[in-house]
Amino acid sequence: MKRRKFLKNSTTGTAALVATPLMVSCKNEKTTASLSESDQVPIKPIAVCTWNFQNATAKAWDVLKIGGSALDAVEQGVMVEEADVTNETVGKGGRPDRDGHVTLDACIMDKDGNCGAVVYLKNITHPVSVARKVMEETPHIILAGKGAEKFAYEQGFKKEDLLTESTRKQYEEWKKTSKYETTINIENHDTIGMLAIDKNGDIAGACTTSGMAYKVAGRVGDSPIIGAGLYVDNEVGGATATGVGEEVIRTVGSFLIVELMRQGKSPQEACEEGVRRIMKKNEGREDFQIGFLAINKQGETGGYCVHPGFSYQKYDPSGHGNVVSNSFY
Ligand code: ASP
């Protein structure tokens, strides 16, 4: 449960990058040259991710602080969690489905609206990198199952057993009752969604997960679905989600939040409205968790969730820390 020990507003790292004098337009229809001083805000590189995956934001910051792209930052940031076998909800070491197979979902999206995704991918530790290859090397956006796995091998990815001793034991235990429960805020809601802005003011995002533990074989959640688990619009901002994916898909959550920001809402207001929309479709229901995280073009952030317990990690020139989100309940 170490990821549940939130580091409320902690400063665990020293920002190596100071805000640069580069400027970005708040009004996207104008060119920089035509902007007056008051229309501009300084570009603030930043990386944020769901929950308190501080090693992931630290890695993303390593990329940003030397001038790397937001796309590289989000990919390399979430890869830290995919490789961490103690994280039992992402990548290698993720909990399996009801049949005992670990199946991974991931997507990535860049500043130009290019995107790639893999769903129901087995035997590959870094689905986010396969998703990036789908985006960059194919004319497609989503590859699924066996086709995605074959493509990954063709691209040089290694076959690996993703089930660990710990997740194998837990699965054997689970099989004794085979109960499927979406327990609030237990470890099975720790998808990592990450958003970053680089020195050019460009935004990218990535999202990766092993999905709901003990899901029906073949189930795909929101995390690899562009618009649901992740959405980036370089004119406006980005959003990502964690929690019960079925509810996020039903509202096309991340796209909704970006569109709300386009209409003038702050990232915080947009995340709150996103959760309210979900709760409207689930009146009186209290047995599930959703957490939304958003960032706008100016580097402002927001997070909101159904139940207390969700937080997000943030690394920007002012420091590195964890922000606990307010909740609907
Ligand atoms: N959103 C993920 C899914 O539904 C799970 C999670 O975040 O816990 O697959």
Boltz pocket constraint, residues with backbone or C-beta under 6 A from the ligand:
constraints:
  - pocket:
      binder: B
      contacts: [[A, 89], [A, 188], [A, 189], [A, 190], [A, 191], [A, 209], [A, 210], [A, 211], [A, 212], [A, 220], [A, 221], [A, 222], [A, 223], [A, 241], [A, 242], [A, 243], [A, 244], [A, 245], [A, 246]]
      max_distance: 6.0
